[in-house]
Amino acid sequence: MGMDVSPAMDQDALVALLDAALRAEARSEEPPEADRHGWLYGSLGYTEPDAHGWVAPILPQLWMPRALCFWRAAIWSGCAVSREQMRMPGYSLAPWPEIEKEIGAYLLAQPWLLQA
């Protein structure tokens, strides 16, 4: 008996889902000191390249959930993720169960992205 897992999204669809979650969760006010470890301060993306190929962060700078930033970078870049990283509380997707389910399905469909 296996888990009931939906077909995996492709990489682009999963990155789009994570982007939408980041935009929805980002906030301008600084999180309380006790919660700050779970947040990163930065931009939600970059501008299109100009005539010389330069890009710039899209402003304003915002506070974003660390877990969503980690998973967005991992999925977008196609880098391997260790099982240890998946167990780290700072990378937990528990507050976003639908995203957690989709990333689980994606990783099951792409086993080379999981390290021991």
FIDRENNU-156647 format. One record per atom (N, C-alpha, C): residue number from 1; x, y, z; atom name. Coordinates in pm, whole numbers, plus 50000, padded with zeros to 5 digits. Layout:
N
KEFI  nr     x     y     z atom
KEFI NUM     X     Y     Z   CA
...
***
This chain:
116
KEFI  nr     x     y     z atom
KEFI   1 50084 49882 50000    N
KEFI   1 50000 50000 50000   CA
KEFI   1 50088 50124 50000    C
KEFI   2 50071 50209 49901    N
KEFI   2 50150 50330 49890   CA
KEFI   2 50069 50452 49925    C
KEFI   3 50139 50565 49927    N
KEFI   3 50072 50692 49951   CA
KEFI   3 49987 50728 49831    C
KEFI   4 49879 50798 49853    N
KEFI   4 49800 50851 49744   CA
KEFI   4 49865 50982 49700    C
KEFI   5 49934 50977 49586    N
KEFI   5 50009 51094 49539   CA
KEFI   5 49956 51131 49401    C
KEFI   6 49926 51258 49383    N
KEFI   6 49881 51304 49252   CA
KEFI   6 49999 51306 49156    C
KEFI   7 49971 51307 49025    N
KEFI   7 50082 51318 48929   CA
KEFI   7 50162 51445 48958    C
KEFI   8 50291 51434 48941    N
KEFI   8 50379 51546 48974   CA
KEFI   8 50363 51661 48875    C
KEFI   9 50365 51782 48926    N
KEFI   9 50372 51901 48842   CA
KEFI   9 50507 51901 48774    C
KEFI  10 50518 51972 48663    N
KEFI  10 50651 51989 48606   CA
KEFI  10 50722 52102 48681    C
KEFI  11 50850 52117 48653    N
KEFI  11 50932 52214 48726   CA
KEFI  11 50876 52355 48715    C
KEFI  12 50838 52397 48595    N
KEFI  12 50787 52533 48577   CA
KEFI  12 50658 52557 48656    C
KEFI  13 50569 52460 48655    N
KEFI  13 50443 52475 48729   CA
KEFI  13 50468 52481 48879    C
KEFI  14 50562 52401 48926    N
KEFI  14 50594 52402 49069   CA
KEFI  14 50660 52533 49111    C
KEFI  15 50750 52585 49028    N
KEFI  15 50812 52715 49057   CA
KEFI  15 50705 52824 49057    C
KEFI  16 50610 52818 48965    N
KEFI  16 50502 52917 48961   CA
KEFI  16 50417 52909 49087    C
KEFI  17 50390 52787 49135    N
KEFI  17 50315 52769 49259   CA
KEFI  17 50390 52830 49377    C
KEFI  18 50520 52805 49383    N
KEFI  18 50602 52861 49492   CA
KEFI  18 50611 53013 49480    C
KEFI  19 50623 53066 49359    N
KEFI  19 50625 53211 49340   CA
KEFI  19 50496 53275 49391    C
KEFI  20 50382 53213 49357    N
KEFI  20 50253 53266 49402   CA
KEFI  20 50244 53264 49555    C
KEFI  21 50293 53156 49616    N
KEFI  21 50291 53148 49763   CA
KEFI  21 50383 53253 49824    C
KEFI  22 50500 53274 49765    N
KEFI  22 50591 53377 49816   CA
KEFI  22 50527 53515 49808    C
KEFI  23 50463 53544 49698    N
KEFI  23 50398 53676 49684   CA
KEFI  23 50285 53691 49786    C
KEFI  24 50212 53584 49810    N
KEFI  24 50101 53589 49906   CA
KEFI  24 50150 53603 50050    C
KEFI  25 50263 53542 50081    N
KEFI  25 50313 53540 50219   CA
KEFI  25 50408 53655 50252    C
KEFI  26 50466 53717 50151    N
KEFI  26 50563 53826 50175   CA
KEFI  26 50497 53941 50249    C
KEFI  27 50576 54005 50335    N
KEFI  27 50523 54119 50409   CA
KEFI  27 50631 54224 50428    C
KEFI  28 50585 54345 50442    N
KEFI  28 50680 54456 50455   CA
KEFI  28 50725 54476 50599    C
KEFI  29 50640 54441 50696    N
KEFI  29 50678 54462 50835   CA
KEFI  29 50771 54350 50882    C
KEFI  30 50865 54389 50962    N
KEFI  30 50964 54295 51016   CA
KEFI  30 50895 54198 51112    C
KEFI  31 50926 54068 51099    N
KEFI  31 50865 53973 51192   CA
KEFI  31 50919 53992 51333    C
KEFI  32 50846 53946 51433    N
KEFI  32 50896 53956 51570   CA
KEFI  32 51030 53884 51583    C
KEFI  33 51114 53931 51671    N
KEFI  33 51248 53875 51693   CA
KEFI  33 51244 53723 51711    C
KEFI  34 51147 53674 51786    N
KEFI  34 51138 53530 51814   CA
KEFI  34 51111 53447 51688    C
KEFI  35 51049 53507 51588    N
KEFI  35 51015 53436 51464   CA
KEFI  35 51110 53468 51349    C
KEFI  36 51204 53556 51370    N
KEFI  36 51284 53606 51259   CA
KEFI  36 51365 53499 51188    C
KEFI  37 51403 53392 51259    N
KEFI  37 51482 53285 51195   CA
KEFI  37 51406 53220 51080    C
KEFI  38 51275 53229 51079    N
KEFI  38 51194 53167 50975   CA
KEFI  38 51169 53256 50855    C
KEFI  39 51235 53373 50853    N
KEFI  39 51210 53469 50745   CA
KEFI  39 51341 53516 50684    C
KEFI  40 51335 53553 50557    N
KEFI  40 51447 53615 50486   CA
KEFI  40 51401 53749 50433    C
KEFI  41 51494 53843 50426    N
KEFI  41 51462 53976 50375   CA
KEFI  41 51523 53989 50237    C
KEFI  42 51440 54021 50140    N
KEFI  42 51494 54036 50005   CA
KEFI  42 51387 54070 49904    C
KEFI  43 51418 54043 49780    N
KEFI  43 51332 54076 49668   CA
KEFI  43 51257 53953 49622    C
KEFI  44 51143 53974 49559    N
KEFI  44 51063 53863 49507   CA
KEFI  44 51102 53825 49365    C
KEFI  45 51207 53881 49313    N
KEFI  45 51246 53846 49177   CA
KEFI  45 51334 53953 49118    C
KEFI  46 51351 53944 48988    N
KEFI  46 51439 54037 48916   CA
KEFI  46 51370 54092 48794    C
KEFI  47 51412 54209 48754    N
KEFI  47 51359 54272 48634   CA
KEFI  47 51404 54193 48511    C
KEFI  48 51344 54223 48400    N
KEFI  48 51391 54165 48273   CA
KEFI  48 51525 54230 48240    C
KEFI  49 51612 54159 48169    N
KEFI  49 51742 54218 48133   CA
KEFI  49 51724 54344 48048    C
KEFI  50 51808 54444 48074    N
KEFI  50 51803 54566 47992   CA
KEFI  50 51885 54542 47865    C
KEFI  51 51908 54648 47790    N
KEFI  51 51979 54637 47662   CA
KEFI  51 52119 54578 47678    C
KEFI  52 52178 54592 47796    N
KEFI  52 52313 54541 47820   CA
KEFI  52 52313 54407 47894    C
KEFI  53 52194 54353 47920    N
KEFI  53 52185 54225 47989   CA
KEFI  53 52178 54234 48140    C
KEFI  54 52177 54354 48195    N
KEFI  54 52172 54371 48341   CA
KEFI  54 52032 54350 48393    C
KEFI  55 52023 54289 48510    N
KEFI  55 51895 54275 48579   CA
KEFI  55 51909 54339 48717    C
KEFI  56 51797 54374 48775    N
KEFI  56 51799 54435 48909   CA
KEFI  56 51688 54371 48992    C
KEFI  57 51705 54369 49124    N
KEFI  57 51598 54315 49210   CA
KEFI  57 51471 54397 49195    C
KEFI  58 51359 54329 49195    N
KEFI  58 51230 54398 49195   CA
KEFI  58 51209 54451 49336    C
KEFI  59 51185 54577 49347    N
KEFI  59 51165 54641 49477   CA
KEFI  59 51016 54651 49505    C
KEFI  60 50971 54661 49625    N
KEFI  60 51051 54682 49745   CA
KEFI  60 51106 54550 49800    C
KEFI  61 51198 54563 49892    N
KEFI  61 51247 54447 49965   CA
KEFI  61 51139 54407 50064    C
KEFI  62 51120 54277 50081    N
KEFI  62 51015 54226 50167   CA
KEFI  62 51067 54111 50252    C
KEFI  63 50993 54078 50357    N
KEFI  63 51022 53961 50440   CA
KEFI  63 50946 53844 50380    C
KEFI  64 51016 53731 50359    N
KEFI  64 50957 53613 50297   CA
KEFI  64 50988 53489 50381    C
KEFI  65 50897 53393 50385    N
KEFI  65 50923 53271 50462   CA
KEFI  65 51045 53196 50408    C
KEFI  66 51136 53165 50497    N
KEFI  66 51260 53096 50461   CA
KEFI  66 51232 52964 50388    C
KEFI  67 51136 52887 50436    N
KEFI  67 51107 52755 50376   CA
KEFI  67 51066 52770 50230    C
KEFI  68 50979 52866 50200    N
KEFI  68 50937 52886 50061   CA
KEFI  68 51054 52931 49974    C
KEFI  69 51141 53016 50028    N
KEFI  69 51259 53061 49954   CA
KEFI  69 51351 52942 49924    C
KEFI  70 51375 52857 50024    N
KEFI  70 51462 52742 50005   CA
KEFI  70 51407 52650 49896    C
KEFI  71 51279 52613 49908    N
KEFI  71 51222 52520 49811   CA
KEFI  71 51210 52579 49673    C
KEFI  72 51183 52708 49664    N
KEFI  72 51177 52773 49533   CA
KEFI  72 51314 52767 49467    C
KEFI  73 51419 52798 49541    N
KEFI  73 51556 52794 49486   CA
KEFI  73 51595 52651 49448    C
KEFI  74 51562 52554 49532    N
KEFI  74 51599 52415 49505   CA
KEFI  74 51529 52362 49381    C
KEFI  75 51399 52387 49369    N
KEFI  75 51324 52336 49254   CA
KEFI  75 51366 52410 49127    C
KEFI  76 51378 52542 49136    N
KEFI  76 51414 52621 49018   CA
KEFI  76 51550 52581 48963    C
KEFI  77 51647 52558 49053    N
KEFI  77 51783 52528 49009   CA
KEFI  77 51803 52380 48977    C
KEFI  78 51710 52295 49021    N
KEFI  78 51723 52152 48996   CA
KEFI  78 51831 52086 49080    C
KEFI  79 51868 52150 49192    N
KEFI  79 51973 52092 49275   CA
KEFI  79 51915 51981 49363    C
KEFI  80 52001 51891 49401    N
KEFI  80 51960 51780 49488   CA
KEFI  80 51935 51831 49629    C
KEFI  81 51840 51768 49696    N
KEFI  81 51805 51801 49833   CA
KEFI  81 51828 51676 49918    C
KEFI  82 51892 51694 50030    N
KEFI  82 51917 51578 50117   CA
KEFI  82 51797 51552 50207    C
KEFI  83 51787 51430 50249    N
KEFI  83 51680 51395 50344   CA
KEFI  83 51697 51472 50475    C
KEFI  84 51821 51500 50511    N
KEFI  84 51847 51580 50632   CA
KEFI  84 51786 51719 50616    C
KEFI  85 51807 51781 50500    N
KEFI  85 51748 51913 50477   CA
KEFI  85 51596 51907 50483    C
KEFI  86 51540 51800 50431    N
KEFI  86 51394 51787 50432   CA
KEFI  86 51339 51776 50573    C
KEFI  87 51419 51727 50666    N
KEFI  87 51376 51713 50806   CA
KEFI  87 51399 51840 50889    C
KEFI  88 51472 51936 50835    N
KEFI  88 51504 52057 50911   CA
KEFI  88 51378 52142 50929    C
KEFI  89 51348 52180 51054    N
KEFI  89 51227 52259 51079   CA
KEFI  89 51220 52388 50999    C
KEFI  90 51334 52451 50973    N
KEFI  90 51335 52576 50899   CA
KEFI  90 51292 52563 50753    C
KEFI  91 51293 52440 50702    N
KEFI  91 51254 52416 50562   CA
KEFI  91 51119 52344 50554    C
KEFI  92 51050 52333 50665    N
KEFI  92 50923 52262 50669   CA
KEFI  92 50816 52338 50590    C
KEFI  93 50740 52263 50514    N
KEFI  93 50629 52319 50439   CA
KEFI  93 50494 52289 50506    C
KEFI  94 50498 52250 50632    N
KEFI  94 50374 52219 50704   CA
KEFI  94 50270 52331 50697    C
KEFI  95 50309 52459 50699    N
KEFI  95 50206 52564 50688   CA
KEFI  95 50141 52570 50549    C
KEFI  96 50199 52502 50452    N
KEFI  96 50150 52502 50314   CA
KEFI  96 50133 52357 50268    C
KEFI  97 50032 52286 50320    N
KEFI  97 50020 52142 50292   CA
KEFI  97 50005 52109 50143    C
KEFI  98 49940 52193 50067    N
KEFI  98 49925 52164 49924   CA
KEFI  98 50061 52171 49854    C
KEFI  99 50142 52269 49889    N
KEFI  99 50276 52280 49831   CA
KEFI  99 50362 52164 49877    C
KEFI 100 50351 52126 50004    N
KEFI 100 50426 52013 50055   CA
KEFI 100 50392 51886 49976    C
KEFI 101 50265 51866 49949    N
KEFI 101 50221 51749 49873   CA
KEFI 101 50278 51753 49730    C
KEFI 102 50273 51869 49667    N
KEFI 102 50323 51881 49529   CA
KEFI 102 50474 51860 49522    C
KEFI 103 50547 51913 49617    N
KEFI 103 50692 51893 49618   CA
KEFI 103 50724 51746 49645    C
KEFI 104 50650 51683 49733    N
KEFI 104 50670 51540 49758   CA
KEFI 104 50649 51458 49631    C
KEFI 105 50543 51488 49557    N
KEFI 105 50516 51416 49432   CA
KEFI 105 50626 51443 49329    C
KEFI 106 50671 51567 49324    N
KEFI 106 50777 51605 49230   CA
KEFI 106 50906 51528 49261    C
KEFI 107 50942 51521 49388    N
KEFI 107 51064 51452 49427   CA
KEFI 107 51053 51301 49406    C
KEFI 108 50935 51246 49426    N
KEFI 108 50916 51103 49398   CA
KEFI 108 50931 51074 49249    C
KEFI 109 50888 51167 49166    N
KEFI 109 50898 51149 49021   CA
KEFI 109 51039 51178 48969    C
KEFI 110 51122 51243 49050    N
KEFI 110 51258 51281 49012   CA
KEFI 110 51353 51231 49121    C
KEFI 111 51368 51101 49139    N
KEFI 111 51443 51048 49254   CA
KEFI 111 51589 51093 49258    C
KEFI 112 51647 51132 49146    N
KEFI 112 51786 51178 49146   CA
KEFI 112 51803 51310 49220    C
KEFI 113 51692 51379 49250    N
KEFI 113 51700 51504 49325   CA
KEFI 113 51706 51482 49475    C
KEFI 114 51692 51357 49519    N
KEFI 114 51699 51325 49661   CA
KEFI 114 51833 51259 49692    C
KEFI 115 51902 51316 49787    N
KEFI 115 52027 51256 49836   CA
KEFI 115 51999 51181 49965    C
KEFI 116 52081 51084 49995    N
KEFI 116 52064 51006 50119   CA
KEFI 116 52086 51092 50240    C
***
